[in-house]
Amino acid sequence: MAAPEFWNDAETARKTLSQSKRLKRWVAPLGEFEAACGDAEVLLEMAEAEDDKDTLLEVEQEIVKIGKGLDDYEILLMFKNEEDDKNAILTIHPGAGGTESADWAEMLWRMYQRYCERQDWKFKVLDMQKAEEAGIKGITIEIIGDFAYGKLKAEVGVHRLVRISPFDQQSRRQTSFASVFVYPEVEEAGEIEIDESDLKIDTFRASGAGGQHVNKTSSAIRLTHIPSKIVVSCQDERSQHRNKESAMKILLARLYKLRLEEEAKARAKLEETKTDIGWGNQIRSYVLHPYNMVKDHRTSEETGNVQAVMDGRLDDFIEAWLKMNSGMDVARSGS
C-alpha cells in the first residue's frame, strides 16, 4: 500500500509528528490522575475501615500531591502554540540612563538566571557586552528547558526600576529601564534555511574589561541577514568558529519568530512589543524606594517581597499572564 501523498511533504510530516508529541503531553497526565485518584480512594476506604491514622495521613499527602499535579496541568493547558514547548533565546538591553540602566539590565540577567535554576533549566550566555563602569550594554542567553519559550514570552517588554541610586553621591532616587525580548529557538536546521549569499559576515575584536583576557584577534562575529535586515553579533566565545555558531543560532531563532509572525499576520503586534525603553511602556515596575513592591501592569499581579522576585520567584507573574492570555481568571496577589 502506497504511503499517503502528504507524507511526501517532509515539512508536513515533521509538523504532524511534533503535534502528536505535544498532544501526548496533554493526554498522558489524565490517565495518571485517574489512577492516582483511584489508589487514594482505595487507601481511604481501608483507613476508615481500620481506623488507621497513619494510612489517613498517607491519603492526605497523596491528595496534596494530586492537587499540585493538577495545578501544573492547568499551566500546561495554556501552552497552545506550536512554538511554546521550544527552548528560548532571551535578550536584555538597557534603556537611556547610562550606568543606572546598565546596572539594572545586569540585575535582570541575574534574576532570570535564578529563575532558570529554579526551573532546572540549562542556560548559556551567547553574547554579553559589559558596560564601562558597571552593568551590561546587552546580553543574549540561550535557555534550554521544557516550555522555556512558552513561559518566558510573558517577560517580553520594558521593565522599570525605582531605587536610591548606588551611583549617586547625593543618594537621590532614580528610575531606570531595560527591555527584555524572547525568541523561540530553532532546534531543527530544516525549520529555517539561510542562503549563504544572503549573509554579510563581519569580524572584529571582542571588547573586554582589559588585562590578559582581552581578545587579541578578530574572533567576534557580526552577521547581517540582508533580506530581513536582521543583525546579530556574538563575541563571548574565544573561537571565531564558535562565535559564528552562536550567532547563527540567534539568527535562526529571530528568523523563525519572524516567519511565525508573518504566517499569523501579526507583524504589527510584534513591533508593538518593541516600544521605546522608557516611560509609559513598562510592563512591570520594581520599586525599592520609598516602599517595596513589584507590580505587573498588564495583570495587576503584585507582591511586596521584591527580594524574592529578584531571586527568581517569577511563577506568580508568569502564570497570571498566561491565565490572562488564555482567557482564565487572573489571580491577584497582595502578599
C-alpha positions as a printed NumPy array, in Angstrom:
array([[  0.   ,   0.   ,   0.   ],
       [  1.447,   3.337,  -1.005],
       [  2.055,   5.962,   1.652],
       [ -0.401,   8.856,   1.731],
       [  0.662,  11.681,  -0.536],
       [  1.058,  14.19 ,   2.287],
       [  3.85 ,  12.09 ,   3.822],
       [  5.944,  13.006,   0.838],
       [  5.987,  16.505,   2.202],
       [  8.749,  16.465,   4.835],
       [  7.562,  19.686,   6.449],
       [  4.014,  18.363,   6.857],
       [  5.339,  15.134,   8.33 ],
       [  7.532,  16.992,  10.805],
       [  4.656,  19.194,  11.956],
       [  2.352,  16.174,  12.3  ],
       [  4.856,  14.321,  14.481],
       [  5.502,  17.439,  16.546],
       [  1.771,  17.917,  17.115],
       [  1.403,  14.26 ,  18.116],
       [  4.174,  14.656,  20.675],
       [  2.53 ,  17.765,  22.13 ],
       [ -0.883,  16.09 ,  22.344],
       [  0.63 ,  13.178,  24.278],
       [  1.915,  15.651,  26.855],
       [ -1.66 ,  16.799,  27.451],
       [ -3.362,  13.392,  27.305],
       [ -0.918,  11.231,  29.284],
       [ -1.388,  13.041,  32.643],
       [ -5.145,  12.4  ,  32.561],
       [ -4.608,   8.661,  32.92 ],
       [ -2.073,   9.261,  35.683],
       [ -4.523,  11.468,  37.622],
       [ -7.282,   8.872,  37.245],
       [ -5.02 ,   6.1  ,  38.559],
       [ -3.762,   8.242,  41.459],
       [ -7.313,   9.183,  42.494],
       [ -8.374,   5.533,  42.337],
       [ -5.463,   4.465,  44.549],
       [ -6.208,   7.252,  47.039],
       [ -9.867,   6.229,  47.189],
       [ -8.945,   2.604,  47.968],
       [ -6.496,   3.699,  50.68 ],
       [ -9.128,   5.978,  52.211],
       [-11.65 ,   3.138,  52.422],
       [ -9.054,   0.903,  54.085],
       [ -8.016,   3.615,  56.544],
       [-11.595,   4.382,  57.553],
       [-12.483,   0.707,  57.924],
       [ -9.488,   0.029,  60.186],
       [ -9.315,   3.486,  61.801],
       [ -5.685,   3.641,  60.642],
       [ -4.339,   7.163,  61.298],
       [ -1.039,   6.508,  59.501],
       [ -2.86 ,   5.492,  56.343],
       [ -5.153,   8.521,  56.623],
       [ -2.048,  10.729,  56.768],
       [ -0.719,   8.953,  53.678],
       [ -4.011,   9.658,  51.867],
       [ -3.812,  13.347,  52.797],
       [ -0.274,  13.569,  51.434],
       [ -1.356,  11.87 ,  48.209],
       [ -4.257,  14.315,  47.79 ],
       [ -1.866,  17.263,  48.197],
       [  0.402,  15.687,  45.571],
       [ -2.523,  15.228,  43.169],
       [ -3.559,  18.855,  43.728],
       [ -0.06 ,  20.093,  42.88 ],
       [ -0.12 ,  17.942,  39.757],
       [ -3.456,  19.456,  38.696],
       [ -2.071,  22.971,  39.174],
       [  0.876,  22.105,  36.916],
       [ -1.501,  20.547,  34.395],
       [ -3.58 ,  23.735,  34.317],
       [ -0.459,  25.647,  33.292],
       [  0.312,  23.014,  30.654],
       [ -3.107,  23.568,  29.076],
       [ -2.212,  27.219,  28.495],
       [  0.54 ,  26.328,  26.018],
       [ -1.483,  26.181,  22.828],
       [  1.005,  27.442,  20.249],
       [  3.378,  25.135,  18.386],
       [  6.439,  27.113,  19.463],
       [  5.581,  27.179,  23.188],
       [  7.5  ,  23.989,  24.01 ],
       [ 10.69 ,  25.223,  22.337],
       [ 13.854,  26.437,  24.022],
       [ 14.275,  30.203,  24.182],
       [ 16.692,  32.931,  23.149],
       [ 16.374,  35.819,  25.621],
       [ 17.884,  39.278,  25.142],
       [ 18.186,  42.175,  27.601],
       [ 19.079,  45.767,  26.659],
       [ 19.307,  48.807,  28.954],
       [ 17.406,  51.958,  28.16 ],
       [ 18.69 ,  55.522,  28.313],
       [ 20.352,  56.397,  31.59 ],
       [ 23.933,  55.237,  31.305],
       [ 25.316,  53.34 ,  34.293],
       [ 21.959,  53.191,  36.103],
       [ 20.197,  51.348,  33.272],
       [ 23.221,  49.18 ,  32.503],
       [ 23.29 ,  48.035,  36.139],
       [ 19.536,  47.357,  36.051],
       [ 19.963,  45.226,  32.913],
       [ 22.547,  43.124,  34.745],
       [ 20.22 ,  42.78 ,  37.745],
       [ 17.528,  41.435,  35.398],
       [ 20.024,  38.949,  33.967],
       [ 20.757,  37.653,  37.495],
       [ 17.002,  37.404,  38.147],
       [ 16.426,  35.266,  35.04 ],
       [ 19.494,  33.178,  35.833],
       [ 17.992,  32.299,  39.223],
       [ 14.589,  31.654,  37.654],
       [ 16.211,  29.189,  35.252],
       [ 17.921,  27.457,  38.168],
       [ 14.579,  27.128,  39.981],
       [ 13.065,  25.606,  36.832],
       [ 16.013,  23.194,  36.437],
       [ 16.688,  24.725,  33.021],
       [ 20.11 ,  24.955,  31.451],
       [ 21.329,  28.283,  30.118],
       [ 24.3  ,  29.63 ,  28.216],
       [ 25.428,  33.187,  27.525],
       [ 25.748,  33.579,  23.761],
       [ 26.801,  37.208,  23.782],
       [ 27.386,  39.76 ,  26.551],
       [ 28.768,  43.275,  26.327],
       [ 29.918,  44.751,  29.622],
       [ 29.385,  48.448,  30.299],
       [ 32.373,  50.634,  31.112],
       [ 31.589,  51.425,  34.77 ],
       [ 29.043,  48.825,  35.87 ],
       [ 26.378,  46.583,  34.397],
       [ 25.94 ,  45.447,  30.8  ],
       [ 25.228,  47.067,  27.452],
       [ 23.366,  43.971,  26.317],
       [ 23.174,  40.212,  26.726],
       [ 21.794,  37.277,  24.735],
       [ 21.14 ,  33.971,  26.513],
       [ 20.177,  30.527,  25.239],
       [ 17.741,  28.838,  27.652],
       [ 17.095,  25.103,  27.383],
       [ 14.136,  23.558,  29.188],
       [ 10.544,  22.34 ,  28.903],
       [  8.29 ,  25.155,  27.655],
       [ 11.061,  27.719,  28.145],
       [  9.694,  29.943,  25.368],
       [  6.073,  29.406,  26.424],
       [  6.818,  30.727,  29.897],
       [  9.426,  33.377,  29.173],
       [  7.39 ,  35.106,  26.469],
       [  5.442,  36.527,  29.433],
       [  8.548,  38.614,  30.186],
       [  8.688,  40.44 ,  26.844],
       [  8.566,  44.202,  27.316],
       [ 10.06 ,  47.077,  29.282],
       [ 10.957,  46.572,  32.957],
       [ 11.156,  49.644,  35.223],
       [ 13.227,  50.016,  38.41 ],
       [ 12.808,  52.731,  41.068],
       [ 15.502,  52.904,  43.775],
       [ 18.007,  55.074,  45.604],
       [ 20.93 ,  55.172,  43.215],
       [ 24.101,  53.445,  44.445],
       [ 25.996,  55.554,  41.881],
       [ 24.709,  58.957,  43.051],
       [ 26.782,  60.613,  45.79 ],
       [ 23.691,  62.547,  46.887],
       [ 21.66 ,  59.306,  47.215],
       [ 18.822,  60.533,  45.039],
       [ 16.008,  58.342,  43.776],
       [ 16.466,  57.162,  40.199],
       [ 14.233,  55.428,  37.658],
       [ 15.845,  53.002,  35.209],
       [ 14.511,  50.99 ,  32.294],
       [ 15.583,  47.846,  30.44 ],
       [ 13.887,  45.832,  27.712],
       [ 13.504,  42.071,  27.501],
       [ 12.71 ,  40.153,  24.322],
       [ 12.369,  36.405,  23.78 ],
       [ 12.529,  34.27 ,  20.628],
       [ 11.756,  30.548,  20.237],
       [ 14.949,  28.657,  19.451],
       [ 15.086,  26.752,  16.173],
       [ 16.026,  23.226,  17.218],
       [ 15.986,  21.629,  13.775],
       [ 18.062,  23.072,  10.947],
       [ 15.367,  22.172,   8.442],
       [ 12.87 ,  24.573,  10.018],
       [ 14.662,  27.602,   8.56 ],
       [ 17.007,  27.694,   5.582],
       [ 19.515,  30.509,   5.117],
       [ 21.222,  31.15 ,   1.802],
       [ 24.889,  31.991,   2.44 ],
       [ 24.681,  34.636,  -0.276],
       [ 22.109,  36.46 ,   1.867],
       [ 24.603,  36.87 ,   4.707],
       [ 27.109,  39.627,   5.295],
       [ 29.761,  38.429,   7.768],
       [ 31.99 ,  40.882,   9.634],
       [ 34.71 ,  40.064,  12.157],
       [ 36.038,  42.342,  14.873],
       [ 37.947,  42.187,  18.135],
       [ 35.895,  41.277,  21.176],
       [ 35.593,  44.019,  23.762],
       [ 36.568,  43.391,  27.354],
       [ 37.454,  44.959,  30.667],
       [ 41.192,  44.742,  29.989],
       [ 44.013,  42.532,  31.232],
       [ 45.14 ,  39.184,  29.938],
       [ 41.647,  38.054,  28.926],
       [ 41.128,  40.71 ,  26.257],
       [ 40.856,  39.039,  22.873],
       [ 43.911,  39.834,  20.738],
       [ 42.437,  38.517,  17.488],
       [ 39.31 ,  39.322,  15.48 ],
       [ 37.267,  36.433,  16.837],
       [ 33.975,  38.3  ,  17.332],
       [ 31.338,  37.837,  14.612],
       [ 28.582,  40.081,  13.277],
       [ 26.011,  38.581,  10.886],
       [ 23.705,  40.71 ,   8.757],
       [ 20.833,  38.898,   7.065],
       [ 20.336,  41.124,   4.047],
       [ 16.704,  40.218,   3.095],
       [ 15.321,  40.74 ,   6.615],
       [ 17.929,  43.341,   7.714],
       [ 18.365,  41.411,  10.983],
       [ 21.784,  41.967,  12.574],
       [ 23.208,  39.73 ,  15.311],
       [ 26.624,  39.601,  16.908],
       [ 28.467,  37.256,  19.229],
       [ 31.794,  37.713,  20.985],
       [ 31.525,  35.63 ,  24.161],
       [ 33.479,  32.654,  22.789],
       [ 37.255,  32.814,  22.179],
       [ 36.964,  30.994,  18.866],
       [ 35.679,  32.747,  15.742],
       [ 34.086,  29.458,  14.681],
       [ 32.21 ,  29.093,  17.97 ],
       [ 31.079,  32.707,  17.84 ],
       [ 29.723,  32.16 ,  14.339],
       [ 27.807,  29.064,  15.518],
       [ 26.231,  31.056,  18.353],
       [ 25.414,  33.989,  16.068],
       [ 23.747,  31.624,  13.574],
       [ 21.665,  30.138,  16.389],
       [ 20.429,  33.607,  17.337],
       [ 19.743,  34.499,  13.696],
       [ 17.796,  31.294,  13.111],
       [ 15.668,  31.973,  16.182],
       [ 14.899,  35.518,  15.059],
       [ 14.055,  34.419,  11.517],
       [ 11.824,  31.648,  12.846],
       [  9.993,  34.122,  15.057],
       [  9.608,  36.463,  12.111],
       [  8.164,  33.679,   9.983],
       [  5.643,  32.803,  12.695],
       [  4.524,  36.402,  12.875],
       [  4.164,  36.637,   9.121],
       [  2.15 ,  33.43 ,   8.99 ],
       [ -0.154,  34.75 ,  11.701],
       [ -0.268,  38.206,  10.08 ],
       [  0.861,  39.62 ,  13.42 ],
       [  3.981,  41.524,  12.438],
       [  2.446,  44.736,  13.757],
       [  1.825,  43.082,  17.107],
       [  5.469,  42.032,  17.315],
       [  6.611,  45.594,  16.705],
       [  4.277,  46.846,  19.445],
       [  6.246,  44.816,  21.991],
       [  9.436,  46.584,  20.903],
       [  8.36 ,  50.001,  22.102],
       [ 10.656,  52.721,  23.399],
       [ 12.543,  51.688,  26.514],
       [ 11.107,  54.39 ,  28.728],
       [  8.14 ,  55.968,  30.488],
       [  4.647,  54.719,  29.732],
       [  5.76 ,  51.488,  28.048],
       [  6.736,  49.353,  31.041],
       [  5.058,  46.   ,  31.617],
       [  6.32 ,  45.692,  35.187],
       [  7.65 ,  48.023,  37.884],
       [ 10.136,  47.082,  40.602],
       [ 10.031,  49.679,  43.389],
       [ 12.695,  49.69 ,  46.123],
       [ 12.024,  53.228,  47.402],
       [ 10.019,  54.76 ,  49.084],
       [  8.304,  51.36 ,  49.546],
       [  8.871,  47.771,  48.347],
       [  6.644,  46.439,  45.574],
       [  6.777,  44.629,  42.264],
       [  3.682,  45.134,  40.109],
       [  2.81 ,  43.822,  36.666],
       [  0.79 ,  46.498,  34.873],
       [ -0.827,  44.019,  32.475],
       [ -2.348,  41.645,  35.037],
       [ -2.214,  43.757,  38.257],
       [ -0.321,  40.882,  39.894],
       [  1.845,  42.34 ,  42.658],
       [  3.929,  41.488,  45.713],
       [  5.801,  43.354,  48.432],
       [  8.563,  40.758,  48.515],
       [ 10.905,  42.358,  45.986],
       [ 13.895,  40.281,  47.078],
       [ 12.059,  37.019,  46.339],
       [ 11.284,  38.246,  42.807],
       [ 14.893,  39.276,  42.214],
       [ 15.864,  35.797,  43.441],
       [ 13.922,  34.329,  40.534],
       [ 10.482,  33.708,  42.018],
       [  8.571,  34.76 ,  38.907],
       [  5.983,  31.977,  38.77 ],
       [  3.052,  34.065,  40.052],
       [  3.693,  36.819,  37.48 ],
       [  4.194,  34.407,  34.586],
       [  1.166,  32.271,  35.488],
       [ -1.059,  35.34 ,  35.864],
       [ -0.029,  36.499,  32.381],
       [ -0.61 ,  33.025,  30.916],
       [ -4.067,  32.868,  32.501],
       [ -4.955,  36.306,  31.193],
       [ -3.931,  35.353,  27.659],
       [ -5.71 ,  32.007,  27.81 ],
       [ -8.985,  33.546,  28.955],
       [ -8.797,  32.234,  32.521],
       [ -9.378,  34.375,  35.6  ],
       [ -6.186,  36.125,  36.662],
       [ -5.227,  35.536,  40.273],
       [ -4.477,  38.662,  42.269],
       [ -1.777,  38.718,  44.884],
       [ -1.334,  41.25 ,  47.625],
       [  1.403,  39.471,  49.507]])
